[in-house]
């Protein structure tokens, strides 16, 4: 089930989630007025508008943190290793033939 609240789609899982934590913020009068105006334009409450904006920004910061960054030279070297033909690793075939110690 997906419904629309203001301009934000809500799924069943989101509706079931309870908001039990508080987050207090101090903003300037101008910031508060801008936030209230933007929320009103979108037909949303200040809380709904603010939470969705904060969560979206938090998810972006986390996504960028998890990305792998490297120089062009390092990227080329990495790809060269991936593209190289496989090589034999001494004892690996024997190891893979043994029974696993992780079997229940």
MMTF fields as JSON, N, C-alpha, C and O atoms, coordinates in Angstrom:
{
  "mmtfVersion": "1.0.0",
  "mmtfProducer": "UNKNOWN",
  "numBonds": 415,
  "numAtoms": 416,
  "numGroups": 104,
  "numChains": 1,
  "numModels": 1,
  "chainsPerModel": [1],
  "groupsPerChain": [104],
  "chainIdList": ["A"],
  "bondAtomList": [4, 2, 8, 6, 12, 10, 16, 14, 20, 18, 24, 22, 28, 26, 32, 30, 36, 34, 40, 38, 44, 42, 48, 46, 52, 50, 56, 54, 60, 58, 64, 62, 68, 66, 72, 70, 76, 74, 80, 78, 84, 82, 88, 86, 92, 90, 96, 94, 100, 98, 104, 102, 108, 106, 112, 110, 116, 114, 120, 118, 124, 122, 128, 126, 132, 130, 136, 134, 140, 138, 144, 142, 148, 146, 152, 150, 156, 154, 160, 158, 164, 162, 168, 166, 172, 170, 176, 174, 180, 178, 184, 182, 188, 186, 192, 190, 196, 194, 200, 198, 204, 202, 208, 206, 212, 210, 216, 214, 220, 218, 224, 222, 228, 226, 232, 230, 236, 234, 240, 238, 244, 242, 248, 246, 252, 250, 256, 254, 260, 258, 264, 262, 268, 266, 272, 270, 276, 274, 280, 278, 284, 282, 288, 286, 292, 290, 296, 294, 300, 298, 304, 302, 308, 306, 312, 310, 316, 314, 320, 318, 324, 322, 328, 326, 332, 330, 336, 334, 340, 338, 344, 342, 348, 346, 352, 350, 356, 354, 360, 358, 364, 362, 368, 366, 372, 370, 376, 374, 380, 378, 384, 382, 388, 386, 392, 390, 396, 394, 400, 398, 404, 402, 408, 406, 412, 410],
  "bondOrderList": [1, 1, 1, 1, 1, 1, 1, 1, 1, 1, 1, 1, 1, 1, 1, 1, 1, 1, 1, 1, 1, 1, 1, 1, 1, 1, 1, 1, 1, 1, 1, 1, 1, 1, 1, 1, 1, 1, 1, 1, 1, 1, 1, 1, 1, 1, 1, 1, 1, 1, 1, 1, 1, 1, 1, 1, 1, 1, 1, 1, 1, 1, 1, 1, 1, 1, 1, 1, 1, 1, 1, 1, 1, 1, 1, 1, 1, 1, 1, 1, 1, 1, 1, 1, 1, 1, 1, 1, 1, 1, 1, 1, 1, 1, 1, 1, 1, 1, 1, 1, 1, 1, 1],
  "groupList": [{"groupName": "UNK", "atomNameList": ["N", "CA", "C", "O"], "elementList": ["N", "C", "C", "O"], "formalChargeList": [0, 0, 0, 0], "bondAtomList": [1, 0, 2, 1, 3, 2], "bondOrderList": [1, 1, 2], "singleLetterCode": "X", "chemCompType": "L-PEPTIDE LINKING"}],
  "groupTypeList": [0, 0, 0, 0, 0, 0, 0, 0, 0, 0, 0, 0, 0, 0, 0, 0, 0, 0, 0, 0, 0, 0, 0, 0, 0, 0, 0, 0, 0, 0, 0, 0, 0, 0, 0, 0, 0, 0, 0, 0, 0, 0, 0, 0, 0, 0, 0, 0, 0, 0, 0, 0, 0, 0, 0, 0, 0, 0, 0, 0, 0, 0, 0, 0, 0, 0, 0, 0, 0, 0, 0, 0, 0, 0, 0, 0, 0, 0, 0, 0, 0, 0, 0, 0, 0, 0, 0, 0, 0, 0, 0, 0, 0, 0, 0, 0, 0, 0, 0, 0, 0, 0, 0, 0],
  "groupIdList": [1, 2, 3, 4, 5, 6, 7, 8, 9, 10, 11, 12, 13, 14, 15, 16, 17, 18, 19, 20, 21, 22, 23, 24, 25, 26, 27, 28, 29, 30, 31, 32, 33, 34, 35, 36, 37, 38, 39, 40, 41, 42, 43, 44, 45, 46, 47, 48, 49, 50, 51, 52, 53, 54, 55, 56, 57, 58, 59, 60, 61, 62, 63, 64, 65, 66, 67, 68, 69, 70, 71, 72, 73, 74, 75, 76, 77, 78, 79, 80, 81, 82, 83, 84, 85, 86, 87, 88, 89, 90, 91, 92, 93, 94, 95, 96, 97, 98, 99, 100, 101, 102, 103, 104],
  "secStructList": [7, 3, 3, 3, 3, 6, 6, 3, 3, 3, 3, 2, 2, 2, 2, 2, 7, 7, 7, 7, 7, 7, 7, 7, 7, 7, 7, 7, 2, 2, 2, 2, 2, 2, 2, 2, 2, 2, 2, 2, 2, 6, 6, 7, 7, 2, 2, 2, 2, 2, 2, 2, 2, 2, 2, 2, 2, 2, 2, 2, 2, 2, 2, 2, 2, 2, 1, 7, 7, 7, 7, 2, 2, 2, 2, 2, 2, 2, 2, 2, 2, 2, 2, 1, 7, 7, 7, 7, 7, 6, 6, 2, 2, 2, 2, 2, 2, 1, 7, 7, 6, 6, 7, 7],
  "xCoordList": [0.845, 0.0, 0.88, 1.761, 0.657, 1.348, 0.306, -0.565, 0.388, -0.511, 0.337, 1.561, -0.313, 0.415, 0.01, -1.178, 0.979, 0.732, 1.484, 2.714, 0.772, 1.436, 2.016, 1.283, 3.293, 3.974, 4.88, 5.693, 4.747, 5.645, 4.896, 3.886, 5.368, 4.712, 5.023, 6.167, 4.005, 4.176, 3.809, 2.78, 4.635, 4.329, 3.761, 3.82, 3.213, 2.659, 3.697, 3.381, 4.925, 5.987, 6.237, 6.501, 6.154, 6.395, 5.256, 5.486, 4.035, 2.88, 2.937, 2.557, 3.412, 3.489, 4.585, 4.498, 5.607, 6.711, 6.207, 5.491, 6.593, 6.191, 7.351, 8.514, 7.008, 8.025, 8.093, 7.199, 9.153, 9.274, 10.444, 10.565, 11.286, 12.461, 12.249, 11.59, 12.814, 12.722, 14.075, 15.125, 14.02, 15.216, 14.931, 14.018, 15.704, 15.479, 16.526, 17.713, 16.081, 16.963, 16.761, 15.653, 17.826, 17.728, 18.003, 19.007, 17.087, 17.218, 16.974, 16.409, 17.406, 17.146, 15.681, 15.046, 15.142, 13.762, 13.572, 12.528, 14.561, 14.477, 14.43, 13.635, 15.293, 15.29, 13.95, 13.418, 13.404, 12.109, 11.019, 10.192, 11.021, 10.009, 10.133, 9.126, 11.368, 11.583, 11.119, 10.5, 11.42, 11.012, 9.485, 8.898, 8.852, 7.392, 6.754, 5.752, 7.328, 6.789, 6.933, 5.992, 8.116, 8.348, 7.417, 6.883, 7.219, 6.31, 4.889, 4.188, 4.467, 3.117, 2.937, 1.89, 3.945, 3.88, 3.68, 2.931, 4.345, 4.231, 3.014, 2.777, 2.238, 1.063, 1.417, 0.699, 2.529, 3.018, 3.21, 3.287, 3.287, 3.59, 5.075, 5.874, 5.422, 6.835, 7.634, 8.754, 7.073, 7.762, 8.008, 9.129, 6.963, 7.102, 8.114, 8.965, 8.025, 8.953, 10.383, 11.293, 10.58, 11.92, 12.53, 13.699, 11.756, 12.27, 12.682, 13.758, 11.832, 12.182, 13.436, 14.266, 13.587, 14.783, 16.03, 17.079, 15.924, 17.068, 17.462, 18.648, 16.481, 16.781, 17.406, 18.361, 16.886, 17.448, 18.914, 19.766, 19.205, 20.582, 21.471, 22.609, 20.962, 21.738, 22.062, 23.191, 21.084, 21.321, 22.374, 23.184, 22.376, 23.365, 24.762, 25.718, 24.891, 26.194, 26.713, 27.892, 25.852, 26.244, 26.635, 27.62, 25.866, 26.18, 27.556, 28.349, 27.839, 29.124, 30.266, 31.336, 30.034, 31.051, 31.394, 32.54, 30.414, 30.615, 31.214, 31.648, 31.248, 31.794, 33.303, 33.987, 33.792, 35.226, 35.791, 35.345, 36.747, 37.377, 38.84, 39.552, 39.282, 40.694, 41.094, 40.25, 42.374, 42.903, 42.727, 42.471, 42.863, 42.767, 43.85, 43.613, 45.028, 46.139, 45.812, 46.041, 45.284, 44.913, 43.781, 43.781, 42.812, 41.687, 42.189, 41.728, 43.126, 43.692, 44.434, 44.307, 45.207, 45.943, 44.98, 45.202, 43.927, 42.917, 42.27, 42.12, 41.888, 41.272, 42.248, 41.837, 43.53, 44.527, 44.617, 44.742, 44.554, 44.588, 43.34, 43.433, 42.186, 40.948, 40.952, 40.42, 41.545, 41.562, 42.661, 42.649, 43.6, 44.712, 44.174, 43.195, 44.819, 44.371, 44.554, 45.45, 43.695, 43.812, 45.128, 45.666, 45.633, 46.862, 46.596, 45.692, 47.375, 47.222, 47.79, 48.878, 47.043, 47.502, 47.796, 46.916, 49.034, 49.487, 48.604, 48.412, 48.068, 47.296, 45.822, 45.055, 45.406, 44.013, 43.062, 42.02, 43.405, 42.545, 42.375, 41.27, 43.45, 43.383, 42.483, 41.668, 42.633, 41.816, 40.332, 39.503, 39.997, 38.594, 38.01, 36.788, 38.834, 38.352, 38.053, 37.308, 38.607, 38.41, 36.981, 36.351, 36.472, 35.147, 35.191, 36.199, 34.109, 34.046, 33.941, 33.272, 34.599, 34.476, 33.222, 32.879, 32.552, 31.384, 30.061, 29.001, 30.099, 28.878, 28.285, 28.998, 26.964, 26.291, 26.232, 25.699],
  "yCoordList": [-1.182, 0.0, 1.232, 1.365, 2.126, 3.394, 4.488, 4.457, 5.444, 6.585, 7.843, 7.782, 8.968, 10.219, 11.139, 11.387, 11.644, 12.633, 13.872, 13.869, 14.932, 16.086, 15.631, 15.144, 15.775, 15.321, 14.136, 13.78, 13.511, 12.431, 11.11, 10.971, 10.122, 8.819, 8.095, 8.079, 7.503, 6.73, 5.285, 5.011, 4.362, 2.944, 2.465, 3.179, 1.259, 0.689, 0.669, 0.973, 0.314, 0.23, 1.586, 1.668, 2.643, 3.978, 4.41, 5.084, 4.025, 4.398, 3.698, 4.284, 2.438, 1.68, 2.199, 2.022, 2.834, 3.314, 4.412, 5.324, 4.303, 5.327, 6.273, 5.874, 7.499, 8.516, 8.695, 9.279, 8.193, 8.252, 9.126, 9.424, 9.529, 10.328, 11.792, 12.111, 12.667, 14.102, 14.616, 14.105, 15.625, 16.301, 17.792, 18.304, 18.478, 19.905, 20.691, 20.368, 21.717, 22.537, 24.009, 24.45, 24.741, 26.197, 26.772, 26.455, 27.628, 28.257, 29.751, 30.213, 30.482, 31.922, 32.149, 31.266, 33.317, 33.615, 33.494, 33.03, 33.903, 33.806, 32.351, 31.991, 31.506, 30.09, 29.449, 28.673, 29.772, 29.221, 29.642, 28.826, 30.906, 31.399, 30.706, 30.348, 30.518, 29.838, 28.382, 27.882, 27.714, 26.32, 26.223, 25.363, 27.093, 27.092, 27.395, 26.782, 28.327, 28.669, 27.503, 27.17, 26.883, 25.746, 24.587, 23.938, 24.325, 23.251, 23.56, 22.676, 24.794, 25.194, 25.067, 24.619, 25.456, 25.334, 23.879, 23.583, 22.979, 21.559, 20.906, 19.715, 21.665, 21.106, 20.116, 19.141, 20.367, 19.445, 20.175, 21.403, 19.411, 20.008, 20.36, 19.831, 21.256, 21.617, 20.385, 20.185, 19.567, 18.355, 17.416, 16.948, 17.139, 16.229, 16.771, 16.028, 18.047, 18.669, 18.586, 18.203, 18.942, 18.979, 17.59, 17.397, 16.626, 15.264, 14.703, 14.118, 14.875, 14.306, 14.967, 14.289, 16.277, 16.966, 16.512, 16.296, 16.37, 15.93, 14.496, 14.189, 13.622, 12.225, 12.122, 11.368, 12.865, 12.849, 13.306, 12.69, 14.357, 14.852, 13.847, 13.618, 13.245, 12.247, 11.056, 10.565, 10.584, 9.449, 9.784, 8.928, 11.008, 11.42, 11.456, 10.985, 12.004, 12.052, 10.629, 10.359, 9.727, 8.338, 7.665, 6.929, 7.914, 7.319, 7.768, 6.948, 9.049, 9.58, 8.993, 8.693, 8.832, 8.268, 6.838, 6.412, 6.097, 4.685, 4.495, 3.392, 5.535, 5.408, 5.201, 5.655, 4.516, 4.286, 5.39, 5.563, 6.12, 7.198, 6.854, 6.467, 6.998, 6.771, 7.592, 8.028, 7.786, 8.547, 7.75, 6.547, 8.421, 7.762, 6.688, 5.617, 6.987, 6.027, 4.771, 3.648, 4.973, 3.836, 3.035, 1.806, 3.724, 3.049, 2.175, 1.048, 2.703, 1.933, 0.703, -0.379, 0.864, -0.261, -1.311, -2.509, -0.871, -1.766, -2.587, -3.803, -1.912, -2.601, -3.554, -4.61, -3.199, -4.083, -5.388, -6.467, -5.283, -6.486, -7.339, -8.561, -6.698, -7.448, -8.104, -9.201, -7.443, -7.954, -8.988, -9.677, -9.097, -10.047, -11.476, -11.76, -12.376, -13.768, -14.364, -13.963, -15.322, -15.917, -16.672, -17.191, -16.724, -17.463, -18.512, -18.369, -19.54, -20.634, -20.224, -19.653, -20.521, -20.25, -21.59, -22.441, -21.759, -23.029, -23.449, -22.677, -24.671, -25.222, -24.84, -25.393, -23.917, -23.47, -24.584, -24.787, -25.297, -26.389, -27.442, -27.944, -27.783, -28.762, -28.254, -29.005, -26.997, -26.397, -26.464, -26.757, -26.198, -26.193, -27.604, -27.753, -28.628, -30.007, -30.524, -31.493, -29.912, -30.361, -30.066, -29.125, -30.88, -30.601, -29.27, -28.927, -28.557, -27.265, -27.458, -28.377, -26.595, -26.624, -25.858, -25.87, -25.205, -24.383, -25.117, -24.495, -26.402, -27.168, -27.475, -27.874, -27.282, -27.542, -29.005, -29.4],
  "zCoordList": [0.0, 0.0, 0.0, 0.849, -0.933, -0.948, -1.031, -1.901, -0.144, -0.194, -0.226, -0.115, -0.375, -0.48, 0.648, 0.854, 1.377, 2.415, 1.993, 1.97, 1.657, 1.063, -0.254, -1.115, -0.428, -1.638, -1.383, -2.235, -0.197, 0.184, 0.163, 0.853, -0.619, -0.595, 0.708, 1.164, 1.296, 2.514, 2.24, 1.621, 2.692, 2.574, 3.901, 4.902, 3.907, 5.132, 6.249, 7.4, 5.916, 6.93, 7.573, 8.773, 6.785, 7.323, 8.242, 9.246, 7.902, 8.707, 10.056, 11.069, 10.087, 11.327, 12.255, 13.47, 11.702, 12.526, 13.46, 13.047, 14.711, 15.665, 15.892, 15.94, 16.025, 16.303, 17.807, 18.418, 18.388, 19.844, 20.3, 21.488, 19.388, 19.751, 19.387, 18.398, 20.195, 19.931, 19.466, 19.853, 18.638, 18.169, 18.276, 17.628, 19.085, 19.278, 18.51, 18.549, 17.819, 17.005, 17.33, 17.638, 17.258, 17.375, 15.994, 15.357, 15.547, 14.237, 14.385, 15.376, 13.391, 13.4, 13.028, 12.45, 13.35, 12.951, 11.431, 10.972, 10.666, 9.2, 8.747, 7.878, 9.344, 8.994, 9.32, 8.526, 10.489, 10.888, 9.909, 9.502, 9.54, 8.598, 7.245, 6.634, 6.775, 5.492, 5.551, 4.611, 6.647, 6.801, 6.842, 6.186, 7.602, 7.685, 6.334, 5.966, 5.605, 4.284, 3.31, 2.59, 3.29, 2.396, 2.736, 1.837, 4.021, 4.432, 3.977, 3.485, 4.137, 3.727, 2.215, 1.746, 1.464, 0.004, -0.395, -1.325, 0.303, 0.013, 0.653, 0.449, 1.422, 2.084, 3.171, 3.393, 3.85, 4.869, 6.183, 6.221, 7.258, 8.55, 8.587, 7.814, 9.494, 9.661, 10.08, 9.611, 10.949, 11.389, 10.219, 10.019, 9.446, 8.309, 7.305, 6.817, 6.999, 6.055, 6.577, 5.842, 7.834, 8.418, 8.532, 8.195, 9.002, 9.158, 7.81, 7.686, 6.788, 5.48, 4.913, 4.307, 5.101, 4.603, 5.361, 4.753, 6.67, 7.471, 7.143, 7.023, 6.999, 6.681, 5.295, 5.104, 4.331, 2.971, 3.001, 2.36, 3.726, 3.83, 4.552, 4.141, 5.626, 6.362, 5.48, 5.492, 4.715, 3.821, 2.773, 2.418, 2.276, 1.278, 1.892, 1.276, 3.087, 3.766, 3.991, 3.762, 4.432, 4.671, 3.355, 3.305, 2.285, 0.975, 0.491, 0.03, 0.594, 0.135, 0.97, 0.44, 2.277, 3.157, 2.766, 2.912, 2.273, 1.925, 0.544, 0.212, -0.264, -1.613, -1.571, -0.654, -2.568, -2.708, -3.596, -4.73, -3.098, -3.862, -4.097, -3.171, -5.338, -5.636, -6.861, -7.645, -6.999, -8.127, -9.419, -9.386, -10.533, -11.844, -11.973, -12.531, -11.455, -11.508, -10.68, -11.129, -9.485, -8.634, -9.262, -9.198, -9.87, -10.522, -11.681, -11.862, -12.451, -13.562, -13.055, -13.628, -11.985, -11.41, -10.859, -11.032, -10.206, -9.665, -10.784, -10.663, -11.873, -13.009, -13.696, -14.177, -13.75, -14.351, -13.558, -14.138, -12.243, -11.404, -11.654, -11.764, -11.743, -11.995, -13.37, -13.538, -14.347, -15.722, -15.969, -16.99, -15.046, -15.228, -15.195, -14.505, -15.942, -15.922, -14.526, -13.783, -14.179, -12.842, -12.708, -13.686, -11.485, -11.245, -10.182, -9.36, -10.209, -9.268, -7.911, -7.83, -6.85, -5.494, -4.843, -4.711, -4.444, -3.883, -2.707, -1.768, -2.757, -1.654, -1.648, -0.86, -2.498, -2.482, -2.923, -2.299, -3.976, -4.454, -3.364, -3.163, -2.657, -1.574, -0.447, 0.09, -0.099, 0.953, 0.602, 1.463, -0.645, -1.062, -1.128, -1.112, -1.2, -1.212, 0.196, 0.342, 1.218, 2.594, 3.049, 2.566, 3.987, 4.557, 5.326, 5.944, 5.273, 5.967, 7.469, 7.941, 8.21, 9.667, 10.121, 11.303, 9.191, 9.523, 9.31, 9.379, 9.057, 8.86, 10.231, 11.151, 10.356, 11.637, 11.941, 12.979]
}
